[in-house]
Amino acid sequence: MKHKKNHAMKKRSRKAGLPPGSLVYVGEQKADAVRITLIDYDQDKFQERPVQQIEECFAFRATPTITWINIDGIHDVSIIEKIGKKYDVHALILEDILNTMQRPKFDEFDNCLFLVLKMLMWDEAKQGIVSEQVSLVFGANYMISFQESAATGDVFNQIRDRLRQGVGRVRRLGADFLTYCLIDAIVDNYFTVLEKIGEKIEGLEENLVSHPTEQILHDIHAVKRELVSLRRSVWPLREIISRMEKSESELIAKTTDVYLRDVYDHTIQIIETVENFRDTVSGMLDIYLSSMSHRMNAVMKVLTVIATIFMPLSFFASVYGMNFDRFPELHWTWMYPEGFWGIIILVVATMLFVARRKKWI
């Protein structure tokens, strides 16, 4: 984790001293090649195809249909620069797109709106969260999405299927509604991630009660880190949706506001769930520490009882271990088997009886 943070700081240091709007890729390169796909549609027509060169998309700039350009892999600065010039995207937006360590945000410009979101998915193999930054730029009749990589996939396949089949309102409405659909798909997938984290927490709780080990402590801290990362992605989203809903931009139709309110409600549910999980994990840490303290106290109690029992025995042993022979009882015939050991057994039995009576053992 520390190595990743240092690596991120080195990446950011590349921009030190450069003027605002300088296009420098900041982040870990997650794709070898850039993959571009284009979907163009209206209520009656639909076409979808991969694109080899970004210039192939420019012919759709002047068409009245809705164009969705999806770019997987943003490390090629030249592609970002070309599409920025063609669609008149502000240099500060392009700079933010290339910085994969952005906080989720929403910015309004005269000719387009810009969003940065975190797309979270659950990795079954690693049993953890995989995070990817998604940037969305949309105008009157276009929407451009930028993703870090195509290797991990995305959550937009259902939207693509609805476009192909002409199901729902997405083919009849504008680019703002398509943007809403993508945001909604990202937010809905947060529920899937939360469900997996909830199952993980339940398993940890069961093991914590039955076998509280040091490994469980590491697992609890790992879940806590995941929840911190999730919270960092979700909390700004509430502000983003609220600002979009209240925006007076002509690029967002009034009919889309009701759908944005629905996403806002989902965001609130996710935030509440994350906070509940954080409280649960914090309680699990307290339970683990209390359990370890209880076990330590139990061990110390047993050792204390044993030490207490042996204290008078040590006294007798030290008395009769002195180098003197003028002990009258030493010359009694039955002093050792009945006298000495009888006293020892009586003392031990009495102390055990008192300890049991007091419920110390």
Secondary structure, DSSP 8 states (H G I E B T S, - for coil): -HHHHHHHHHHHHTTTT--TT----BS----SS-EEEEEEE-SS-EEEEEESSGGGGGGGTTSSSEEEEEEE----HHHHHHHHHHTT--HHHHHHHHBTT---EEEE-SS-EEEEEEEEEEETTTTEEEEEEEEEEE-SSEEEEEES-STT--S-HHHHHHHHHT-SSTTTS-HHHHHHHHHHHHHHHHHHHHHHHHHHHHHHHHHHHH---HHHHHHHHHHHHHHHHHHHHHHHHHHHHHHHHH---TTS-HHHHHHHHHHHHHHHHHHHHHHHHHHHHHHHHHHHHHHHHHHHHHHHHHHHHHHHHHHHHHHHHHHTTSS----GGGGSTTIIIIIIHHHHHHHHHHHHHHHHHTT--
